[in-house]
Amino acid sequence: LSDAYHNLDIQLLVYLSAVLGSDKLIKNKKYPAGVFYFPITTALVETKERSSEELGQMIKEQIKMDGLVLGEEVGLQGLDHSVDSEGKKSSIVYQSSKKNRITKKDFAALLNHVHNNIEKSMRRMLDGEISATPALKDGKKDLVSCRFCRYASICRFEEALGDRYRPLYKYKNEDILEKVRYEQNHSEKQNTRIDENVEANKIVSKKPLEKKEDADE
């Protein structure tokens, strides 16, 4: 969640937001059940003195999907029919525990945060903001995006010449959810005030002007 909060690794959340906002794809009432990454690496296991069932189970463990799952109503049980009655162990989702479960309200708040970040990024691009400020995660320069960028010769980022990284700090999932909940509540209150002002203006505009009496009268 920390990466998504910083507007990184948001591809799945953007896809999910697009699906939820489309009446053509899903016409009934909808809410997210989860978002997952599926590993594309080849599963390798030791075959020494192991049965085919054991090997099959070990392979399944290595190709489990990782991500967020709805922690209420159908939740994981709706995605994996083999999950246990308590919904704690799944054969297709990695670590189906509390840390990767999320409520519908928190899911909505997280998607709202991602959507707002995308809008901010678009406004900065339209304003011509193209400063070279690569992200630096947890202060680790071995993770900086410049390692994979093909345009180093164009941006000319040089820390020795005064250029600075954009520090991104890692937060716990619960801290992230608390932040996006606050943003969501603040946004809803602000929208409520705007709607109230609009309605008040409508009332004032509809009120007929009082006819002034002539001075002679």
Contacts in CASP RR format, 6 or more apart in sequence:
PFRMAT RR
TARGET T0000
AUTHOR 0000-0000-0000
METHOD contacts of the structure
MODEL  1
LSDAYHNLDIQLLVYLSAVLGSDKLIKNKKYPAGVFYFPITTALVETKER
SSEELGQMIKEQIKMDGLVLGEEVGLQGLDHSVDSEGKKSSIVYQSSKKN
RITKKDFAALLNHVHNNIEKSMRRMLDGEISATPALKDGKKDLVSCRFCR
YASICRFEEALGDRYRPLYKYKNEDILEKVRYEQNHSEKQNTRIDENVEA
NKIVSKKPLEKKEDADE
1 68 0 8 1.000
1 110 0 8 1.000
1 171 0 8 1.000
1 173 0 8 1.000
1 176 0 8 1.000
1 177 0 8 1.000
2 168 0 8 1.000
2 169 0 8 1.000
2 170 0 8 1.000
2 171 0 8 1.000
2 173 0 8 1.000
2 176 0 8 1.000
3 9 0 8 1.000
3 10 0 8 1.000
4 10 0 8 1.000
4 13 0 8 1.000
4 110 0 8 1.000
4 113 0 8 1.000
4 114 0 8 1.000
4 176 0 8 1.000
5 113 0 8 1.000
5 171 0 8 1.000
5 176 0 8 1.000
5 179 0 8 1.000
5 180 0 8 1.000
6 135 0 8 1.000
6 168 0 8 1.000
7 114 0 8 1.000
7 117 0 8 1.000
7 118 0 8 1.000
7 121 0 8 1.000
8 135 0 8 1.000
8 168 0 8 1.000
10 114 0 8 1.000
10 117 0 8 1.000
10 118 0 8 1.000
12 35 0 8 1.000
12 36 0 8 1.000
12 37 0 8 1.000
13 35 0 8 1.000
13 110 0 8 1.000
13 111 0 8 1.000
13 114 0 8 1.000
14 114 0 8 1.000
14 118 0 8 1.000
16 32 0 8 1.000
16 34 0 8 1.000
16 35 0 8 1.000
16 111 0 8 1.000
17 111 0 8 1.000
17 114 0 8 1.000
17 115 0 8 1.000
19 25 0 8 1.000
19 26 0 8 1.000
19 30 0 8 1.000
20 26 0 8 1.000
20 30 0 8 1.000
20 31 0 8 1.000
20 32 0 8 1.000
20 111 0 8 1.000
31 70 0 8 1.000
31 104 0 8 1.000
31 107 0 8 1.000
32 70 0 8 1.000
32 104 0 8 1.000
32 107 0 8 1.000
32 111 0 8 1.000
33 69 0 8 1.000
33 70 0 8 1.000
33 74 0 8 1.000
33 75 0 8 1.000
33 78 0 8 1.000
33 79 0 8 1.000
34 67 0 8 1.000
34 68 0 8 1.000
34 69 0 8 1.000
34 70 0 8 1.000
34 79 0 8 1.000
34 102 0 8 1.000
34 107 0 8 1.000
35 67 0 8 1.000
35 68 0 8 1.000
36 65 0 8 1.000
36 66 0 8 1.000
36 67 0 8 1.000
36 68 0 8 1.000
36 69 0 8 1.000
36 93 0 8 1.000
37 65 0 8 1.000
37 66 0 8 1.000
37 67 0 8 1.000
38 63 0 8 1.000
38 65 0 8 1.000
39 62 0 8 1.000
39 63 0 8 1.000
39 64 0 8 1.000
39 65 0 8 1.000
39 66 0 8 1.000
41 62 0 8 1.000
43 58 0 8 1.000
43 59 0 8 1.000
43 62 0 8 1.000
43 63 0 8 1.000
44 62 0 8 1.000
45 55 0 8 1.000
45 56 0 8 1.000
45 58 0 8 1.000
45 59 0 8 1.000
45 62 0 8 1.000
47 55 0 8 1.000
50 58 0 8 1.000
60 91 0 8 1.000
60 92 0 8 1.000
64 90 0 8 1.000
64 91 0 8 1.000
64 92 0 8 1.000
64 93 0 8 1.000
64 94 0 8 1.000
65 92 0 8 1.000
65 93 0 8 1.000
65 94 0 8 1.000
66 93 0 8 1.000
66 94 0 8 1.000
66 95 0 8 1.000
66 100 0 8 1.000
67 93 0 8 1.000
67 94 0 8 1.000
67 100 0 8 1.000
68 100 0 8 1.000
68 101 0 8 1.000
68 102 0 8 1.000
68 107 0 8 1.000
69 75 0 8 1.000
69 76 0 8 1.000
69 79 0 8 1.000
69 93 0 8 1.000
69 96 0 8 1.000
69 100 0 8 1.000
69 101 0 8 1.000
69 102 0 8 1.000
70 76 0 8 1.000
70 101 0 8 1.000
70 102 0 8 1.000
70 103 0 8 1.000
70 104 0 8 1.000
70 107 0 8 1.000
71 101 0 8 1.000
71 102 0 8 1.000
71 103 0 8 1.000
72 103 0 8 1.000
72 104 0 8 1.000
73 104 0 8 1.000
76 83 0 8 1.000
76 87 0 8 1.000
76 90 0 8 1.000
76 93 0 8 1.000
76 96 0 8 1.000
76 101 0 8 1.000
77 83 0 8 1.000
77 87 0 8 1.000
79 90 0 8 1.000
79 92 0 8 1.000
79 93 0 8 1.000
80 90 0 8 1.000
80 91 0 8 1.000
80 92 0 8 1.000
80 93 0 8 1.000
82 90 0 8 1.000
82 91 0 8 1.000
82 92 0 8 1.000
83 89 0 8 1.000
83 90 0 8 1.000
83 91 0 8 1.000
83 96 0 8 1.000
87 96 0 8 1.000
88 96 0 8 1.000
88 97 0 8 1.000
89 96 0 8 1.000
90 96 0 8 1.000
93 100 0 8 1.000
94 100 0 8 1.000
99 173 0 8 1.000
102 110 0 8 1.000
102 177 0 8 1.000
105 181 0 8 1.000
106 177 0 8 1.000
106 180 0 8 1.000
106 181 0 8 1.000
108 184 0 8 1.000
109 177 0 8 1.000
109 180 0 8 1.000
109 181 0 8 1.000
109 183 0 8 1.000
109 184 0 8 1.000
110 176 0 8 1.000
110 177 0 8 1.000
110 180 0 8 1.000
112 180 0 8 1.000
112 183 0 8 1.000
112 184 0 8 1.000
112 187 0 8 1.000
113 179 0 8 1.000
113 180 0 8 1.000
113 183 0 8 1.000
113 184 0 8 1.000
116 183 0 8 1.000
116 187 0 8 1.000
132 155 0 8 1.000
132 156 0 8 1.000
132 157 0 8 1.000
132 163 0 8 1.000
133 163 0 8 1.000
133 164 0 8 1.000
133 165 0 8 1.000
133 166 0 8 1.000
134 144 0 8 1.000
134 145 0 8 1.000
134 146 0 8 1.000
134 149 0 8 1.000
134 157 0 8 1.000
134 165 0 8 1.000
134 166 0 8 1.000
135 144 0 8 1.000
135 145 0 8 1.000
135 165 0 8 1.000
135 166 0 8 1.000
135 168 0 8 1.000
136 143 0 8 1.000
136 144 0 8 1.000
136 165 0 8 1.000
136 166 0 8 1.000
136 167 0 8 1.000
136 168 0 8 1.000
137 143 0 8 1.000
137 144 0 8 1.000
137 168 0 8 1.000
137 170 0 8 1.000
138 168 0 8 1.000
138 169 0 8 1.000
138 170 0 8 1.000
139 167 0 8 1.000
141 165 0 8 1.000
144 165 0 8 1.000
146 152 0 8 1.000
146 157 0 8 1.000
149 155 0 8 1.000
157 163 0 8 1.000
159 165 0 8 1.000
171 179 0 8 1.000
END
